Amino acid sequence: AGCPDSLIKELHHFRILGEEQYNRYQRYGAEECVLQMGGVLCPTPGCGAGLLPEPGVRKIVCEPSNGLGCGVRLRTFLLAL
């Protein structure tokens, strides 16, 4: 997977898990990336979109875009719970 002596040449070798498990793997990776960047995930059931609030902002909207986001308005102190 990118290492010189690796036997696995395909970067998406986790596809062997099957479509459902592979999609879960990718979603987990995306969620972890948002969290590592200091973001949060929308707490609305069924949404879970990644949100990157600006420092000092007290309210944030989970903006609908490209099939993600639910439009809910949140106070940032709720996101920290």
N, CA, C and O atoms as a GROMACS GRO file, in nm:
protein
  324
    1ALA      N    1   0.083  -0.119   0.000
    1ALA     CA    2   0.000   0.000   0.000
    1ALA      C    3   0.087   0.124   0.000
    1ALA      O    4   0.064   0.217   0.078
    2GLY      N    5   0.186   0.126  -0.086
    2GLY     CA    6   0.272   0.243  -0.096
    2GLY      C    7   0.410   0.220  -0.037
    2GLY      O    8   0.501   0.300  -0.063
    3CYS      N    9   0.429   0.115   0.041
    3CYS     CA   10   0.561   0.084   0.097
    3CYS      C   11   0.644   0.011  -0.008
    3CYS      O   12   0.589  -0.066  -0.086
    4PRO      N   13   0.775   0.033  -0.010
    4PRO     CA   14   0.859  -0.028  -0.113
    4PRO      C   15   0.851  -0.181  -0.117
    4PRO      O   16   0.848  -0.239  -0.226
    5ASP      N   17   0.847  -0.248  -0.004
    5ASP     CA   18   0.846  -0.394  -0.001
    5ASP      C   19   0.708  -0.453   0.027
    5ASP      O   20   0.696  -0.569   0.064
    6SER      N   21   0.605  -0.374   0.008
    6SER     CA   22   0.469  -0.419   0.037
    6SER      C   23   0.421  -0.520  -0.067
    6SER      O   24   0.445  -0.506  -0.186
    7LEU      N   25   0.352  -0.622  -0.018
    7LEU     CA   26   0.291  -0.718  -0.108
    7LEU      C   27   0.156  -0.667  -0.158
    7LEU      O   28   0.103  -0.717  -0.258
    8ILE      N   29   0.102  -0.567  -0.090
    8ILE     CA   30  -0.027  -0.510  -0.128
    8ILE      C   31  -0.002  -0.384  -0.209
    8ILE      O   32   0.049  -0.285  -0.156
    9LYS      N   33  -0.036  -0.388  -0.336
    9LYS     CA   34  -0.012  -0.274  -0.424
    9LYS      C   35  -0.136  -0.185  -0.438
    9LYS      O   36  -0.124  -0.066  -0.467
   10GLU      N   37  -0.254  -0.240  -0.416
   10GLU     CA   38  -0.379  -0.166  -0.429
   10GLU      C   39  -0.402  -0.082  -0.304
   10GLU      O   40  -0.403  -0.135  -0.193
   11LEU      N   41  -0.421   0.050  -0.321
   11LEU     CA   42  -0.444   0.138  -0.208
   11LEU      C   43  -0.579   0.113  -0.141
   11LEU      O   44  -0.595   0.141  -0.022
   12HIS      N   45  -0.674   0.062  -0.215
   12HIS     CA   46  -0.808   0.037  -0.161
   12HIS      C   47  -0.828  -0.113  -0.134
   12HIS      O   48  -0.932  -0.170  -0.169
   13HIS      N   49  -0.728  -0.175  -0.074
   13HIS     CA   50  -0.734  -0.319  -0.051
   13HIS      C   51  -0.844  -0.359   0.046
   13HIS      O   52  -0.880  -0.477   0.053
   14PHE      N   53  -0.898  -0.263   0.123
   14PHE     CA   54  -1.006  -0.297   0.214
   14PHE      C   55  -1.137  -0.328   0.140
   14PHE      O   56  -1.235  -0.368   0.203
   15ARG      N   57  -1.140  -0.310   0.009
   15ARG     CA   58  -1.259  -0.346  -0.069
   15ARG      C   59  -1.292  -0.495  -0.054
   15ARG      O   60  -1.406  -0.537  -0.078
   16ILE      N   61  -1.194  -0.573  -0.014
   16ILE     CA   62  -1.217  -0.716   0.005
   16ILE      C   63  -1.322  -0.741   0.115
   16ILE      O   64  -1.380  -0.849   0.122
   17LEU      N   65  -1.346  -0.640   0.200
   17LEU     CA   66  -1.445  -0.652   0.307
   17LEU      C   67  -1.588  -0.659   0.254
   17LEU      O   68  -1.678  -0.704   0.325
   18GLY      N   69  -1.608  -0.615   0.131
   18GLY     CA   70  -1.743  -0.606   0.076
   18GLY      C   71  -1.787  -0.460   0.076
   18GLY      O   72  -1.730  -0.378   0.148
   19GLU      N   73  -1.887  -0.429  -0.003
   19GLU     CA   74  -1.930  -0.291  -0.022
   19GLU      C   75  -1.975  -0.222   0.108
   19GLU      O   76  -1.933  -0.110   0.135
   20GLU      N   77  -2.058  -0.289   0.187
   20GLU     CA   78  -2.110  -0.228   0.309
   20GLU      C   79  -1.998  -0.199   0.410
   20GLU      O   80  -1.991  -0.089   0.464
   21GLN      N   81  -1.912  -0.297   0.434
   21GLN     CA   82  -1.802  -0.278   0.529
   21GLN      C   83  -1.701  -0.175   0.478
   21GLN      O   84  -1.646  -0.098   0.556
   22TYR      N   85  -1.677  -0.175   0.347
   22TYR     CA   86  -1.583  -0.078   0.289
   22TYR      C   87  -1.638   0.064   0.305
   22TYR      O   88  -1.563   0.156   0.336
   23ASN      N   89  -1.768   0.081   0.284
   23ASN     CA   90  -1.829   0.213   0.302
   23ASN      C   91  -1.820   0.258   0.447
   23ASN      O   92  -1.794   0.376   0.474
   24ARG      N   93  -1.839   0.166   0.540
   24ARG     CA   94  -1.824   0.199   0.683
   24ARG      C   95  -1.680   0.239   0.713
   24ARG      O   96  -1.657   0.334   0.787
   25TYR      N   97  -1.584   0.169   0.657
   25TYR     CA   98  -1.441   0.200   0.675
   25TYR      C   99  -1.410   0.341   0.625
   25TYR      O  100  -1.342   0.418   0.693
   26GLN      N  101  -1.461   0.376   0.506
   26GLN     CA  102  -1.437   0.508   0.450
   26GLN      C  103  -1.504   0.617   0.534
   26GLN      O  104  -1.445   0.723   0.558
   27ARG      N  105  -1.627   0.591   0.580
   27ARG     CA  106  -1.699   0.689   0.662
   27ARG      C  107  -1.623   0.712   0.794
   27ARG      O  108  -1.609   0.826   0.838
   28TYR      N  109  -1.576   0.605   0.855
   28TYR     CA  110  -1.500   0.617   0.979
   28TYR      C  111  -1.374   0.701   0.956
   28TYR      O  112  -1.340   0.786   1.038
   29GLY      N  113  -1.305   0.676   0.847
   29GLY     CA  114  -1.185   0.753   0.815
   29GLY      C  115  -1.214   0.900   0.796
   29GLY      O  116  -1.138   0.985   0.842
   30ALA      N  117  -1.324   0.932   0.728
   30ALA     CA  118  -1.362   1.071   0.706
   30ALA      C  119  -1.399   1.138   0.838
   30ALA      O  120  -1.360   1.251   0.864
   31GLU      N  121  -1.474   1.066   0.923
   31GLU     CA  122  -1.512   1.121   1.054
   31GLU      C  123  -1.388   1.147   1.139
   31GLU      O  124  -1.379   1.250   1.205
   32GLU      N  125  -1.295   1.055   1.138
   32GLU     CA  126  -1.172   1.070   1.217
   32GLU      C  127  -1.092   1.189   1.167
   32GLU      O  128  -1.032   1.261   1.247
   33CYS      N  129  -1.088   1.211   1.038
   33CYS     CA  130  -1.017   1.324   0.980
   33CYS      C  131  -1.078   1.456   1.029
   33CYS      O  132  -1.006   1.547   1.068
   34VAL      N  133  -1.212   1.466   1.027
   34VAL     CA  134  -1.281   1.587   1.076
   34VAL      C  135  -1.246   1.612   1.222
   34VAL      O  136  -1.214   1.725   1.260
   35LEU      N  137  -1.251   1.508   1.304
   35LEU     CA  138  -1.221   1.522   1.446
   35LEU      C  139  -1.076   1.563   1.469
   35LEU      O  140  -1.048   1.646   1.556
   36GLN      N  141  -0.982   1.506   1.393
   36GLN     CA  142  -0.840   1.539   1.406
   36GLN      C  143  -0.813   1.685   1.368
   36GLN      O  144  -0.718   1.746   1.418
   37MET      N  145  -0.898   1.741   1.279
   37MET     CA  146  -0.883   1.880   1.235
   37MET      C  147  -0.949   1.977   1.334
   37MET      O  148  -0.951   2.097   1.310
   38GLY      N  149  -1.002   1.925   1.444
   38GLY     CA  150  -1.066   2.010   1.543
   38GLY      C  151  -1.213   2.033   1.518
   38GLY      O  152  -1.275   2.118   1.582
   39GLY      N  153  -1.271   1.959   1.425
   39GLY     CA  154  -1.412   1.971   1.394
   39GLY      C  155  -1.498   1.882   1.481
   39GLY      O  156  -1.448   1.813   1.571
   40VAL      N  157  -1.626   1.883   1.453
   40VAL     CA  158  -1.722   1.800   1.524
   40VAL      C  159  -1.816   1.738   1.422
   40VAL      O  160  -1.819   1.779   1.305
   41LEU      N  161  -1.894   1.640   1.465
   41LEU     CA  162  -1.993   1.577   1.380
   41LEU      C  163  -2.130   1.625   1.422
   41LEU      O  164  -2.158   1.637   1.541
   42CYS      N  165  -2.216   1.653   1.326
   42CYS     CA  166  -2.352   1.698   1.356
   42CYS      C  167  -2.422   1.591   1.440
   42CYS      O  168  -2.422   1.474   1.404
   43PRO      N  169  -2.481   1.632   1.554
   43PRO     CA  170  -2.545   1.535   1.642
   43PRO      C  171  -2.687   1.495   1.600
   43PRO      O  172  -2.748   1.412   1.667
   44THR      N  173  -2.739   1.552   1.492
   44THR     CA  174  -2.874   1.520   1.448
   44THR      C  175  -2.880   1.374   1.402
   44THR      O  176  -2.798   1.334   1.319
   45PRO      N  177  -2.975   1.294   1.455
   45PRO     CA  178  -2.987   1.154   1.412
   45PRO      C  179  -2.998   1.143   1.261
   45PRO      O  180  -3.079   1.212   1.198
   46GLY      N  181  -2.917   1.056   1.203
   46GLY     CA  182  -2.919   1.032   1.059
   46GLY      C  183  -2.836   1.130   0.979
   46GLY      O  184  -2.827   1.115   0.857
   47CYS      N  185  -2.776   1.230   1.042
   47CYS     CA  186  -2.695   1.329   0.968
   47CYS      C  187  -2.547   1.296   0.984
   47CYS      O  188  -2.489   1.229   0.899
   48GLY      N  189  -2.485   1.342   1.093
   48GLY     CA  190  -2.345   1.312   1.119
   48GLY      C  191  -2.247   1.385   1.030
   48GLY      O  192  -2.130   1.347   1.023
   49ALA      N  193  -2.291   1.491   0.960
   49ALA     CA  194  -2.201   1.566   0.873
   49ALA      C  195  -2.087   1.628   0.954
   49ALA      O  196  -2.106   1.663   1.071
   50GLY      N  197  -1.972   1.640   0.893
   50GLY     CA  198  -1.858   1.702   0.958
   50GLY      C  199  -1.871   1.854   0.958
   50GLY      O  200  -1.901   1.914   0.855
   51LEU      N  201  -1.848   1.914   1.072
   51LEU     CA  202  -1.858   2.059   1.086
   51LEU      C  203  -1.726   2.113   1.139
   51LEU      O  204  -1.668   2.058   1.233
   52LEU      N  205  -1.678   2.221   1.078
   52LEU     CA  206  -1.554   2.285   1.120
   52LEU      C  207  -1.586   2.428   1.162
   52LEU      O  208  -1.572   2.520   1.082
   53PRO      N  209  -1.629   2.447   1.288
   53PRO     CA  210  -1.664   2.582   1.332
   53PRO      C  211  -1.541   2.671   1.344
   53PRO      O  212  -1.433   2.626   1.384
   54GLU      N  213  -1.560   2.797   1.310
   54GLU     CA  214  -1.454   2.896   1.326
   54GLU      C  215  -1.431   2.922   1.475
   54GLU      O  216  -1.526   2.915   1.553
   55PRO      N  217  -1.309   2.950   1.515
   55PRO     CA  218  -1.283   2.981   1.657
   55PRO      C  219  -1.367   3.100   1.704
   55PRO      O  220  -1.376   3.201   1.634
   56GLY      N  221  -1.426   3.087   1.821
   56GLY     CA  222  -1.506   3.194   1.879
   56GLY      C  223  -1.649   3.201   1.832
   56GLY      O  224  -1.726   3.282   1.884
   57VAL      N  225  -1.688   3.120   1.736
   57VAL     CA  226  -1.825   3.122   1.685
   57VAL      C  227  -1.914   3.047   1.782
   57VAL      O  228  -1.881   2.936   1.824
   58ARG      N  229  -2.028   3.107   1.818
   58ARG     CA  230  -2.118   3.045   1.916
   58ARG      C  231  -2.230   2.965   1.850
   58ARG      O  232  -2.285   2.874   1.911
   59LYS      N  233  -2.265   2.998   1.727
   59LYS     CA  234  -2.372   2.927   1.656
   59LYS      C  235  -2.318   2.878   1.522
   59LYS      O  236  -2.236   2.944   1.459
   60ILE      N  237  -2.366   2.763   1.481
   60ILE     CA  238  -2.323   2.704   1.355
   60ILE      C  239  -2.444   2.639   1.289
   60ILE      O  240  -2.535   2.590   1.357
   61VAL      N  241  -2.445   2.639   1.156
   61VAL     CA  242  -2.552   2.575   1.080
   61VAL      C  243  -2.492   2.456   1.007
   61VAL      O  244  -2.388   2.469   0.941
   62CYS      N  245  -2.558   2.344   1.017
   62CYS     CA  246  -2.517   2.224   0.941
   62CYS      C  247  -2.572   2.243   0.799
   62CYS      O  248  -2.680   2.195   0.766
   63GLU      N  249  -2.496   2.315   0.718
   63GLU     CA  250  -2.540   2.355   0.585
   63GLU      C  251  -2.562   2.236   0.492
   63GLU      O  252  -2.472   2.153   0.475
   64PRO      N  253  -2.681   2.227   0.433
   64PRO     CA  254  -2.704   2.123   0.332
   64PRO      C  255  -2.624   2.153   0.205
   64PRO      O  256  -2.633   2.263   0.150
   65SER      N  257  -2.546   2.056   0.159
   65SER     CA  258  -2.466   2.072   0.039
   65SER      C  259  -2.423   1.937  -0.012
   65SER      O  260  -2.372   1.854   0.063
   66ASN      N  261  -2.443   1.913  -0.139
   66ASN     CA  262  -2.401   1.788  -0.204
   66ASN      C  263  -2.455   1.664  -0.133
   66ASN      O  264  -2.383   1.565  -0.121
   67GLY      N  265  -2.577   1.668  -0.088
   67GLY     CA  266  -2.638   1.552  -0.023
   67GLY      C  267  -2.600   1.533   0.122
   67GLY      O  268  -2.643   1.436   0.184
   68LEU      N  269  -2.520   1.624   0.178
   68LEU     CA  270  -2.481   1.616   0.319
   68LEU      C  271  -2.536   1.739   0.392
   68LEU      O  272  -2.567   1.840   0.329
   69GLY      N  273  -2.548   1.729   0.521
   69GLY     CA  274  -2.596   1.841   0.602
   69GLY      C  275  -2.748   1.839   0.612
   69GLY      O  276  -2.818   1.796   0.520
   70CYS      N  277  -2.797   1.885   0.727
   70CYS     CA  278  -2.941   1.876   0.752
   70CYS      C  279  -3.007   2.011   0.775
   70CYS      O  280  -3.130   2.018   0.787
   71GLY      N  281  -2.929   2.119   0.780
   71GLY     CA  282  -2.985   2.251   0.798
   71GLY      C  283  -3.012   2.291   0.942
   71GLY      O  284  -3.061   2.401   0.966
   72VAL      N  285  -2.983   2.204   1.038
   72VAL     CA  286  -3.009   2.236   1.178
   72VAL      C  287  -2.913   2.344   1.227
   72VAL      O  288  -2.796   2.348   1.187
   73ARG      N  289  -2.964   2.432   1.312
   73ARG     CA  290  -2.882   2.538   1.373
   73ARG      C  291  -2.843   2.490   1.512
   73ARG      O  292  -2.928   2.446   1.590
   74LEU      N  293  -2.716   2.498   1.542
   74LEU     CA  294  -2.664   2.449   1.670
   74LEU      C  295  -2.584   2.557   1.739
   74LEU      O  296  -2.522   2.642   1.675
   75ARG      N  297  -2.585   2.552   1.871
   75ARG     CA  298  -2.494   2.635   1.950
   75ARG      C  299  -2.369   2.552   1.971
   75ARG      O  300  -2.378   2.433   2.000
   76THR      N  301  -2.254   2.613   1.956
   76THR     CA  302  -2.129   2.536   1.964
   76THR      C  303  -2.108   2.472   2.099
   76THR      O  304  -2.038   2.370   2.107
   77PHE      N  305  -2.165   2.527   2.208
   77PHE     CA  306  -2.144   2.461   2.337
   77PHE      C  307  -2.215   2.327   2.341
   77PHE      O  308  -2.175   2.239   2.416
   78LEU      N  309  -2.322   2.309   2.259
   78LEU     CA  310  -2.390   2.180   2.253
   78LEU      C  311  -2.302   2.076   2.183
   78LEU      O  312  -2.308   1.957   2.216
   79LEU      N  313  -2.221   2.120   2.089
   79LEU     CA  314  -2.137   2.027   2.014
   79LEU      C  315  -2.027   1.968   2.100
   79LEU      O  316  -1.975   1.861   2.069
   80ALA      N  317  -1.990   2.036   2.206
   80ALA     CA  318  -1.883   1.990   2.292
   80ALA      C  319  -1.931   1.883   2.392
   80ALA      O  320  -1.848   1.819   2.457
   81LEU      N  321  -2.062   1.864   2.404
   81LEU     CA  322  -2.114   1.766   2.501
   81LEU      C  323  -2.085   1.624   2.461
   81LEU      O  324  -2.123   1.531   2.532
   0.00000   0.00000   0.00000
